[in-house]
Amino acid sequence: MRRVLTLGHLAALAQEHAEALTAPVTDFDVAGRRFAFAERPAIMGVINLSPDSWYRESVVTSAEAAIRRGEVLAAQGADILDLGAESTLLHAARVDAEGQNSRLLPAIRGLAERGRLISVETYQPAVARACFEAGARVLNLTGVDPTEAMFRLAAEFEAAVVLCYVQGAHVRAVGDFDLSGDPVAVMYEFFARQVERATACGVRRLFVDPGLGFYYRNLQDSAVRVRHQMQVFLNSFRLRRLGWPVCHALPHAFEYFGEEVRCAEPFFGVLASLGGTDLFRTHEVPRVKAVLDTLRVF
């Protein structure tokens, strides 16, 4: 029999974890903006200041271009703008804190002056502090070391933190991804520890992110990777028992979508929505917003 996702799979999943289906998550303000996740999901638009980033539509080469893209994404429906200066791809060049700040800070200042809510993707404390001082109010944390230093910084600036699931010190330090066992159960334990550490440091605004936008060495096989992603998307509602909203970076699956690769993120957005996602990180803001708006009609 062909393997295919069916209503039967969804029904069995819901029955097995029925207690998690209605788990509420915390609403909060970030820089004066209210996020009410029970009413509608939020969208995070991507701006890449790294030339190594593969999603060419999101790459910008100057602060001016980043500001222009940010204004377009906001007009298209992005609630948060996520800026990064170092790609997480395996072959990408490393960028030190000084190099990241030189790319990020002018763009962050320009967007903050326009009233945009800005996230910065980093695992370096020096970058996080400089970006907070420039006006960012969300930390997309792609590492776990030094965790407490990053959490204390976020608390100091009353920022939200996206806790990314990373099997290592940071996303660039991981080779193979452990796919054994139930991945969501392992993620739950990881996030429970991180939430405890973050709140102990004074962080009051959190998202949990399973890290499906990261591509480790043994996830280059498309079938293995996409099967893992789909499984996690549909099981994400189980993470809501932690009490915090779930964020997902929507992936691409180029091997299946080919020339229609820009349709991949909206497709995965459907699975993420069915799984109870609250914040959608995407390069394709208008396409994903259209999908989410349509799903809300039901």
N, C-alpha and C positions, 0 to 999 in steps of 0.2 A: 504494500500500500504506500502511496506517496505521502511524504511528510508535508503537512500543510496546517497552518494555524486555523482553528475552527472555533465556533461558539462552544463546542464541547470542552475544548481546552480552557477557555475563559471561565466556563461554569465550574469546572473542577477546581481551578485555581481559587475562585471566589469562595467556594465551599470549604476548601482546605484551610483558608486563612480568613474566615468570616469575621473574626473579632477585630481584624485590622481595617476592614473596609470602611468603617465609619469613624476611624480615629481622627480627631480634630488636630489641627496644627496651629501654632501661635501666629497671630497677626501682629504686625508692628509697623512703626514709622521709620523711614530712613531719610535723614536730612529733610524732615518735614513732609515727606510723601507717605501716604498711608497705603499699605498692602493688605488687602482683605482677601485671602486666598480662597475662602469659602464662596466668595462672590464671583471672582474671575481669576484665571492664572495671569502671571506676568511674563513679559518677554525681555530677554537680554540680547541686544544686538552686538555683533562682533566687529571690532576695528583692529586689524593687525598691522603693527608698526615694524614687523619683521619681514624682510624680503624672502625668508625661507618658508613662510606659510604657504601651503599648497592651494588654499582656496583663494584664487586670484581676485575675485570680486571684493574680498574683504581687505586686501592689502593696500596700504597707503604709504607714500614715500616722504611725506612732509607733515608738519603740524597743520598747515593750512588744509591739506587734503583730508586729514583726520577729522578736522572740525567740520568740513563740508559733509563728509560721510556721516558723521554723528548727527548733524542736523537733518539729513535725509532719513536716517534710521528712526530718529525721534518722530518725524512727520509720518513715517510709515507705521508707527505703533510701538516702537521700543520703549519700555519703561526704564531700562538701565542700559548704559553703553559700556561694554567691556573692552578695555584696551590692554594689549600685550605687546611686548617688545622682544620676546624670545620664543621662537616656535618650539613646540614639544615634540616635533618629528625627530626620529632617531638620527637622521643625517644632518640636522640643522646645527649651525654654529652656535656655540655658547656666547652669551652676551653678559659682560660683567655689570655690576650695579651702576657704575658711571655711564656705561653705554646705554643701558636701559633708561636711566633717568634723562639722558640727553634727548632721547626719542619721545619719551612719555610726557615729561613735564609741560612743554609748551602746548601740547594738544589738550592736556587735562585742564590747564589754566584757561585756555580759550573756550572749552566746552562748559566749564564751571561758570564762567562769566555769563554764559547764555542760559544758565539755570538747569543744565542737564545733570542727571544723577549718574555718576561715573564709578565704574568698577575697574580695578587694576588687577591683572593676572600676574602673580609673582610668588616666589618662595623666599625672597631676600628681604630681610628687615630694612636695610638701607633704602631699598626701592619703595617698600611699603610706606615708610615714614615720609619720604620726599613727596610721594604721590598724595598722601593724606594732607600734607601741608599745602599742596597745590590745589586741593579741592575734591579729591576722590573720597567717596564715603562707602564703598564696598570693596572688600578684599577677596579676590578669587584665589584662594590659597591652594597652590598646587604642590605643597610639600608638607611634611610633618616635623621638620627639624630646621631651626629651633622653634618649636610650637609655642611655648609660653611667651617668648619675646614678641611674636606676631600677634598673639591674642591680647597682650597688654597694650600694644600699639593700637589695635582696633578699639579696645575699650577706651583708651585715652581720647580718641576722636569720635566716639559714639558711632562707630561704623558697623555695618553688617559684615559677616564673614561667610563665604561659601566654603564649606569643608569638603575638599575633594578626597575621594578614596584613592590612596596611593600606597602601593606595596613597596615602600622604600623611603629614604630620606626626602626625596622629591621626585617628580615625574621623570626627570632626566636621568635619575640614578637607577631605574628599574630595567632589567633585561627581560626575563620571561615573566609572564603573568600566571599566577596559580589559579587554575581553573577547576581544581578538584573540589568536590562537595557542593553544597548549596551556596552560591556566591552571595546571595542576599543575606543569609544568616551571618556569614563572615563580615559583610559590610556593616550589619547592624551592630555587632560587637565593636568593630572599629569606631563607628560613629558615636556609640555610647561613651567610649573612653574620651574621644575628642570633645564631645559636648560637655562632659564633666570638666575637662581641663579648661575649655573656653569660658564656661560660666564662672568657674572659680577665679578666672582672671578678670572678670567683670564684663564679658561680652554678653549682650542682651538681644542680639539680632543674628540669627543663624539660618543657613541653608545647608542641607546635606546633598552632596553630589557624587553619585557612583563612579564618575570619571570615565564615562563611555566615549569621550572624545579623545582619549589617549590611546596610542597604538604601540603596544609593546612588541618585543621581538617575536614571540610565539603567537601573536594575534595577526600575523600577516596573511595567514590562510583565511580567505574571505568567508567560507562557510562556517568555520569555527568562530570567527570574530562576530559575524552577524547573528549567529544563533545565540551566542552569549549576550549580545546587545539586546536582542528581542526578549530573551528570558528576563533580563534585569528590568527592562522597561515595564513589562507587564507585572512584575513583582514589586515595583517601587512602592506601592501603597503599604507594603509591610514595614517600610522604613518610617512611615508617618507615625507609627507608635512611639517614636522618639519624641514627638511633640513639636517637631520643627518641619518647615516646608521642604519639599524635595526639589532640587534643581537638576536638570539634565542638559548636557551639551549634545545636541543632535548630530549624529554622524552622517557619513556620505555614502558608503557602499558603492564605490565607483565601479567595482567589478560587475555589479548587477544592473546598475542604472546607465553606465556608459555615457553617451552623449546627453542623456537626460539627468545627469548627476545633480543638477540643481533642484530636481524634484525629490531627491532622497530625504532631505531633512523634513519636508512636510509629511512624507510617508511615516518616518520614524516619530514625528510629532503626534500622529494618531495613536501609535502604540504607547507613547509616553503619556498621553492624555488618558487613555484607558487605564493606565497603571497608576494614576493619581498624582501626576507631576504638577508642581505649582509654579516653577520658573523654568522657562524654555530658553536655553542659550542657543542662538542660531545666527548663521550668516545670511539667512533668507527670511528676513523679518516679514515682509508683506505676504509671502506665501504661507508661512507658518501662522501668521495672524488670521488669514482667511480660513485656514483649517480649524483653528481653535474657535473662531466666531461661528463657523458652521456647526461644529460639535455642540456648542452651547444652545443651539436652536432646539435640540432634542429635549 
